[in-house]
Amino acid sequence: MLDVIELFGEKTTRDELGLGGVRDAFADLLFPGTTTIQTVAKYFLFVPWMYMNLERKQVPSSKVAERARKFEIELAKTLGDADGVIGKRAKDSLKRLPSSVYWQGLMAWGVRVYPKSQSEYHKSLDLHYARLKGRDATATEFDGEGVNGSALANWHPNIVQPPDDFPSIATMELTQEQASYLRERIMTNCADSLLAHLLKSKVDVRGVPFAWDLETPLPESLSARLGHARNFSEVMHGAQLLYNLILAEQSNNLDRQDEYRKRMNDWWVIMGQGHERFADWNLKQFWAIIYKVNARISARAKQFIEQWIATVQSAASLVGVMDSSSARDLISQREHQIKGSLARTRNERARDLWSGAAGSEQLDLRWRTSRRIITDILRLEVSSDAPTN
């Protein structure tokens, strides 16, 4: 819950209009295992290394959460002020632990073998130790199990091992061996994703603002998915901007009104540039892709998205969207569906808490996080001036 609260505190990820289900479906499809609150790729090794360390010491279930927390706080102190350190400022008061941030991603990438939640994993360790003890008592040299008892492992049996000085000494950079391991895990377990394709092709993604700005050939299936994702992100950005413009007007904030009218003008230019692409947009195919990933998208969310798309496509000019009473009513009604009496467009006290930007940034579908992770993994491949490890 702390992760969710922090997530909704960021203006780039706040979901004021209930677009999160579709947004996350595309993000999971293109960049599986990622979240917006991840920082660097090295944590995909730090977390399993920590738990492997605690398992070797056979820390009991009743104490493992406490020991893990202490471990993660000490790791943050060891890493110091390096870019991407989780807990760099919070230190001992850290609430959002890296292990919780990366837990699902570790499963998606095949680094974690244990299939359940982090809390269930903690509870399972006493039984895990007992099973390992029983296996050691009965196993033979030819018992058919993998190396080091891999059939009972909680972590990928061939995971790259931590340096001898870990965790007393730790760095955020991946060695070639570590990067190759993570790349192999993603390419094996997420083979159909854009994340895997970019790593396989060793594409330099630094400085690329959105995934659809990549200048690299893509398989037809990936290109189609990315096209749908782009259309959704670009067209719905107008709804996000209009929502904030309405709040600026209701708050009598002239500076913000000017800002959002200018931003909507820039958005309308993008709509014009992509006119043919939007005209040919196959919404039936779009929804088929979405529902295959997330079948729980609500009928109301679908209706709102389709009504907004129709509003934009039928408008002859920006005024037909920005100053349209029907478009504004659509925005207000959608917020009310989600928040009820706490909807800012209808509640002055709730509106007083508006910071001037609520979910106003274009949806990047976790590209910013994925770009950093890809760059980390390919650092020694695409950067000619990168130091060797």
KANOR-V550580 format. One record per residue. N is the residue number from 1. PSI is psi as a letter, one per 30 degrees, with the letter a starting at -180 (none if undefined). BURIAL is + if it has 24 or more other ideal C-beta (glycine too) atoms within 12 Angstrom, else -. D_FIRST is the distance of its C-alpha to the first C-alpha in whole Angstrom. Layout:
N | PSI | BURIAL | D_FIRST
N | PSI | BURIAL | D_FIRST
This chain:
1 | e | - | 0
2 | e | - | 4
3 | e | + | 5
4 | e | - | 5
5 | e | - | 6
6 | e | - | 9
7 | e | + | 10
8 | f | - | 11
9 | f | - | 12
10 | k | + | 15
11 | f | - | 18
12 | f | + | 19
13 | f | + | 15
14 | k | + | 15
15 | i | + | 16
16 | f | + | 18
17 | g | + | 20
18 | h | + | 18
19 | f | + | 19
20 | e | + | 16
21 | e | + | 17
22 | e | + | 21
23 | e | + | 20
24 | f | + | 17
25 | e | + | 20
26 | e | + | 23
27 | e | + | 20
28 | e | + | 20
29 | e | + | 24
30 | e | + | 25
31 | i | + | 22
32 | k | + | 21
33 | f | + | 19
34 | l | + | 17
35 | l | + | 14
36 | f | + | 15
37 | g | + | 13
38 | l | + | 16
39 | d | + | 19
40 | l | + | 22
41 | f | + | 23
42 | f | + | 24
43 | f | + | 20
44 | f | + | 21
45 | e | + | 24
46 | e | + | 23
47 | e | + | 20
48 | e | + | 22
49 | e | + | 25
50 | e | + | 23
51 | e | + | 22
52 | e | + | 26
53 | e | + | 27
54 | e | + | 25
55 | e | + | 27
56 | e | - | 30
57 | f | - | 30
58 | h | - | 29
59 | k | + | 26
60 | l | - | 26
61 | e | + | 22
62 | f | - | 22
63 | f | - | 22
64 | e | + | 21
65 | e | + | 17
66 | e | - | 19
67 | e | + | 21
68 | e | + | 19
69 | e | + | 17
70 | e | + | 20
71 | e | + | 22
72 | e | + | 19
73 | e | + | 20
74 | e | + | 23
75 | e | + | 23
76 | e | + | 22
77 | e | + | 25
78 | e | + | 27
79 | f | + | 26
80 | b | - | 26
81 | g | - | 26
82 | k | - | 26
83 | k | - | 25
84 | g | + | 21
85 | k | + | 21
86 | k | + | 17
87 | g | + | 17
88 | e | - | 21
89 | e | - | 20
90 | e | - | 18
91 | c | - | 20
92 | f | - | 19
93 | g | - | 16
94 | k | + | 14
95 | e | - | 10
96 | j | + | 10
97 | k | + | 12
98 | e | + | 14
99 | e | + | 14
100 | e | + | 11
101 | e | + | 11
102 | f | + | 15
103 | e | + | 14
104 | e | + | 15
105 | e | + | 17
106 | e | + | 19
107 | e | + | 20
108 | e | + | 21
109 | f | + | 23
110 | g | + | 25
111 | e | + | 24
112 | k | + | 22
113 | e | + | 24
114 | k | + | 22
115 | f | - | 21
116 | a | - | 18
117 | l | - | 14
118 | e | + | 14
119 | e | - | 14
120 | e | - | 17
121 | e | + | 19
122 | e | + | 19
123 | f | - | 20
124 | f | + | 23
125 | e | + | 24
126 | e | - | 27
127 | e | - | 28
128 | e | + | 28
129 | e | + | 30
130 | e | - | 33
131 | e | - | 33
132 | e | + | 34
133 | e | - | 36
134 | e | - | 38
135 | e | - | 38
136 | e | - | 40
137 | f | - | 42
138 | f | - | 43
139 | k | - | 43
140 | l | - | 46
141 | f | - | 46
142 | h | - | 46
143 | f | - | 44
144 | f | - | 42
145 | l | - | 39
146 | l | - | 37
147 | k | - | 38
148 | h | - | 36
149 | h | + | 35
150 | f | - | 33
151 | f | - | 33
152 | g | + | 31
153 | k | + | 29
154 | f | + | 25
155 | l | + | 26
156 | k | + | 28
157 | f | - | 31
158 | g | - | 33
159 | k | + | 30
160 | k | + | 32
161 | l | - | 32
162 | l | + | 31
163 | l | - | 33
164 | f | - | 35
165 | g | - | 34
166 | k | + | 30
167 | g | + | 28
168 | f | - | 31
169 | k | - | 31
170 | k | + | 29
171 | l | + | 29
172 | f | + | 27
173 | k | + | 30
174 | k | + | 30
175 | l | + | 34
176 | e | - | 36
177 | e | - | 35
178 | e | + | 31
179 | e | + | 31
180 | e | - | 33
181 | e | + | 31
182 | e | + | 28
183 | e | + | 30
184 | e | + | 32
185 | e | + | 29
186 | e | + | 27
187 | f | + | 31
188 | e | - | 31
189 | f | + | 28
190 | h | + | 27
191 | e | - | 31
192 | g | + | 31
193 | l | + | 28
194 | e | + | 29
195 | e | + | 27
196 | e | + | 30
197 | e | + | 32
198 | e | + | 32
199 | e | + | 32
200 | e | + | 35
201 | f | + | 37
202 | h | - | 36
203 | k | + | 35
204 | j | - | 35
205 | g | + | 32
206 | k | - | 32
207 | f | - | 32
208 | j | - | 32
209 | e | - | 30
210 | l | + | 28
211 | e | + | 29
212 | f | + | 32
213 | f | - | 34
214 | k | + | 34
215 | i | - | 38
216 | k | - | 38
217 | k | - | 39
218 | k | + | 37
219 | l | - | 38
220 | e | - | 38
221 | e | - | 35
222 | e | + | 33
223 | e | - | 35
224 | e | + | 34
225 | e | + | 30
226 | e | + | 30
227 | e | + | 33
228 | e | + | 31
229 | e | + | 27
230 | e | + | 29
231 | e | + | 31
232 | e | + | 28
233 | e | + | 26
234 | e | + | 29
235 | e | + | 30
236 | f | + | 27
237 | e | + | 27
238 | e | + | 29
239 | e | + | 27
240 | e | + | 24
241 | e | + | 27
242 | e | + | 29
243 | e | + | 26
244 | e | + | 26
245 | e | + | 30
246 | e | + | 30
247 | e | + | 27
248 | e | + | 30
249 | e | + | 33
250 | f | + | 31
251 | f | + | 31
252 | h | - | 34
253 | j | - | 33
254 | e | - | 36
255 | e | - | 35
256 | e | + | 31
257 | e | + | 33
258 | e | - | 36
259 | e | - | 33
260 | f | + | 31
261 | e | + | 35
262 | e | - | 36
263 | e | + | 33
264 | e | + | 33
265 | e | - | 37
266 | e | - | 36
267 | e | + | 34
268 | e | + | 37
269 | e | - | 39
270 | e | + | 36
271 | e | + | 37
272 | e | - | 40
273 | e | - | 40
274 | g | + | 38
275 | e | - | 41
276 | e | - | 42
277 | e | - | 39
278 | e | + | 37
279 | e | - | 40
280 | g | - | 40
281 | k | + | 37
282 | j | - | 36
283 | f | + | 34
284 | e | - | 34
285 | e | - | 34
286 | e | + | 31
287 | e | + | 29
288 | e | - | 30
289 | e | + | 28
290 | e | + | 25
291 | f | - | 26
292 | e | - | 26
293 | e | + | 23
294 | j | - | 21
295 | f | - | 23
296 | g | - | 21
297 | k | + | 21
298 | l | - | 22
299 | e | - | 26
300 | e | - | 25
301 | e | + | 23
302 | e | + | 26
303 | e | - | 28
304 | e | + | 27
305 | e | + | 27
306 | e | + | 31
307 | e | + | 32
308 | e | + | 31
309 | e | + | 32
310 | e | - | 36
311 | e | + | 36
312 | e | + | 36
313 | f | + | 38
314 | f | - | 41
315 | k | + | 40
316 | f | - | 44
317 | l | - | 42
318 | e | + | 39
319 | e | - | 40
320 | f | - | 40
321 | e | + | 36
322 | e | + | 35
323 | g | - | 38
324 | k | + | 38
325 | e | - | 37
326 | e | - | 36
327 | e | + | 33
328 | e | + | 32
329 | e | - | 32
330 | e | + | 30
331 | e | + | 27
332 | e | + | 27
333 | e | + | 27
334 | e | + | 24
335 | e | + | 22
336 | e | + | 23
337 | e | - | 22
338 | e | + | 19
339 | f | + | 18
340 | b | - | 21
341 | f | - | 22
342 | g | - | 20
343 | k | + | 21
344 | e | + | 23
345 | f | + | 26
346 | f | + | 27
347 | j | - | 25
348 | e | - | 27
349 | e | - | 25
350 | e | - | 22
351 | f | + | 24
352 | f | - | 24
353 | f | - | 21
354 | k | + | 22
355 | f | - | 22
356 | f | - | 25
357 | j | + | 23
358 | j | + | 20
359 | h | + | 19
360 | f | + | 23
361 | k | + | 23
362 | k | + | 24
363 | k | + | 22
364 | f | + | 23
365 | h | + | 21
366 | g | + | 20
367 | e | + | 23
368 | e | + | 22
369 | e | + | 20
370 | e | + | 23
371 | e | + | 26
372 | e | + | 25
373 | e | + | 24
374 | e | + | 28
375 | e | + | 29
376 | e | + | 28
377 | e | + | 29
378 | g | + | 33
379 | e | + | 33
380 | f | + | 36
381 | e | + | 38
382 | f | - | 38
383 | j | - | 38
384 | f | - | 42
385 | g | - | 41
386 | k | - | 38
387 | k | - | 39
388 | l | - | 39
389 | none | - | 38
